Structure formats: structure tokens, C-alpha cells
Amino acid sequence: MSICHINSINNDFMIIRTEKIHFGRSVKLVTGFIITILAIFVLFIIYMIFSCDDIIGKIIGAIVLLFIAGLLLPLFSFRLKQIIITDHSLIISSNRDKKEIKYTEIQEVSKYNPTLSKGNVRTFGIGGLFGFIGDFKNKEIGNYTSYVGDYSQSFLIIMKSGEKYVVSCENYEEVIKEIQNRL
């Protein structure tokens, strides 16, 4: 837990606590598998580039490498980093950006039942590589936006607008209490 002042885009706010994102076994397996396959493929392409005498082959190999980097780097940018609890909002931080959820807009926050995730349908986003990030739905809670590294450490936020978020972090039960105290 840390306390300090930082500048927001428009406001000054005080950080009450930060929590790391824990990545569950399934996220680690999917990420490790995909990274390993891509690494083997990249090494094969590099080998082909250096062993090929034809300039066209070298150019095609370089284009394939750029294509792979062009796919992987944006995906890596969505990787979740931490949850920040401030005096007026919850901030979900990724390598790419920050999503701010103001307490005044939250209707309810509660522990998420991880068994509900087994019936998830991903409508847009990433389903295991660097986390479960994007738009999902299931029968129990309907449509929601996911910022999850480990469903067993997740909580559900229902907004006054009807939007729903499932978020995970270490010490998630303490984070739930902290948010509930601020509602």
C-alpha cells in the first residue's frame, strides 16, 4: 500500500493503495504457449533469411518478421499492470492506457464467482494471452468488460449506468472493502 500525490489528466488525486495483477495458471499457459510458438517461428524465419541466397526470400522473411511484431506488440500493450485505488476512483492500468472508474458512478461492487467464467463468451478482446481483456458475456451477469489476470481473484463492479466490469488483482477482497467504504 502506498500513499502519494500524482497528477491525473484533469485532476489531482491521492493514491490510497496499488495492487499488482496476478496472472493465473491458464493465462500463464496460454501466454507461454503462444510466445514459445512465435519464438520458434521467428527463429525459423531468421534462419531462413540468413540461409537464403535469394534477395526476394530475404525480403519476404523480413516482411513476415515485421508482420509478427506488428501483431504481438499491440497485444502486449493490453497487458494489465496494476489496480490503483485513489481517493475518488479505481484506475485499471495496462501497458497501453488507464481506465478510470469513479466511485460516484458505481452502484455495487462484490466478489465475482470464478465458476461463472467457464460459460464466458468473448465478443471482443483477448481471451488468455496476457489476461482476459475486452468484452465478454455469460448467462449469469450478461455483458461485461473484463480486466482479469486471474478469475479466482476477481470482483464485479456494476455501474449506475448498467455497465459491468470484472476486474482482478492481488488482495482483491481488501480492494472490494476499500471501494465499498468509498461508495
N, C-alpha and C positions, 0 to 999 in steps of 0.2 A: 504494500500500500504506500502510495506517495501523495504528497500534497505540494502543489506548486501552481503558479500562475502562468498561463500561456495565452497567446492571442489567437482568437478564433477569426474567421473571415470577417465578421462584423462585431463581435462582442469579446470582452474579456471574461474569462471564466476560470474557476478554480477546479483543478483535478482533485477529486476525493480519493480515487483508487484506480489502478490499472490492473488488468488481469490478462495473462497470456492465453492464447488459444492452444488447447491441447488437441493434437491430431490423433484420432482413434485408429485402431488396427486396420479397418477397411480403407481409410484414407491413405495410411502409410503403404498398404499393399498395392492399391491401385496406382498411387503416385510412383512408388518404387518400380513397379512392373512397367509402366509406360515410359518412365525415364530410362530404364535399362534397355528396353526395346529401341527407343530412339537413339540412345548412345551407341548401341551395336550398329544400327543403320547408318548413323553419322560416320562411325569409324570405317564401315564398309565403303561408303561414298568417298571418304578421304583416300582410302586405299586405292579405289578405282581411279580417282583423279590423278594420283601420283604414278600409277602404273599404266595409265592410258597414254599412248603416244599421239593420239588424235586430239587436236585443239577443240573440236566440236564436243567430244566426250568430256573434256575438262570443263568446258563452259556449261554443259548440261549438268554435270556434277555440282558445280558451284551454284547453279540456279536451284537445284534440289536442296542443297545445304541452306541457302537463303530462305527457301520456302519453309523448311523445318523450323528455322529460327523465327521466321515470321509467324508461325503457328504457336510455338512454345512460349515465346517471350510475352505475348499478350495474356496467355493463360496464367503464367507465373505472376503477372501483375494483379490478378484477382486473389492471390493467396492471402488469407487472413493473418493479421499480425497480433492485434490485441483489442480488448474492450476497455474503453476509458469511461469511468463514471465521473461526471463533473457535478457541480452544484445545481445545474439546471437541465442536463441532458445525458443520455447514453450515446457514446460515439463508438462506432464499429470501424476499426482501422484495418485497411488492407494495404498491400504494396502499391495499389493504384490510387485509392482515394479514401475518404472518410464519409460514413453515413451517420448523420446526427439524428437522434430521436429525442425530441423534447418531452420532459415529464408531463407538461401541461396537455400534451396530445395523447398520452397513454391512458387507456381505460382500465387495463388489467395486466398484471404480469404473474406468471405461475410456472411451476416446473413442467417441462414437456415430457410426456411419456415416450421414451425412445422406441417402444414397440410400435408406435404409430408410424414410424419412419419406414417400416417394412412394406407398407402399402403406398408409399410415395410414388407419384408420377412427376417426373421432371418435365416442365413445359418449356423452360428456357434456362440455360445455365450449365454449370459444371456439376457432374454427379460423382465426385470421388477424387478427381485429380486436384490436389491442393485444397480439398474440402468439398463441401456441398454448398454451392453458392449459386443463387439465382431463384427462379420462380418454380415452385413445386405445388402439388396439391395432394390431398388424401381425403378419404371419406369422413374422417372424424372432425377435422378443422377446416376443410375446404382449401382454398388458395392461400398461399403464404410465400413470403420471401425468406430464403434460408441463408444464414451466415454461420455455418456449422462446420466445426472440425471434428467433433465427436458428439453424436446424438445422446450418449449417456450423460453428458454434461450440458444439456441444453435446457433452455427455458423459452416459453411462449409469451410474446408481447402482443396484446390486442389493442389496437388504436381506437380512439373515439370515432375515427372515420370508417372503421371496419377493416382496415388493413391489418394483416397479421405478419409477425416476424418470428422466426425460430432462430435463436442465437445461442452459441455455446462459448464457454470459457472455463478456465480453471476456477475453482471456488465459486461456482455458479449459484449455489444456494445462498451464499453471503451477498452476492450481487443482486439476487432476487429481493432479499430483505432490504438491501440498501435502496433499491428502486421503489419498493413498496413504501418505505418510510418517507420517500420524497413525493409520493403521489398525493 
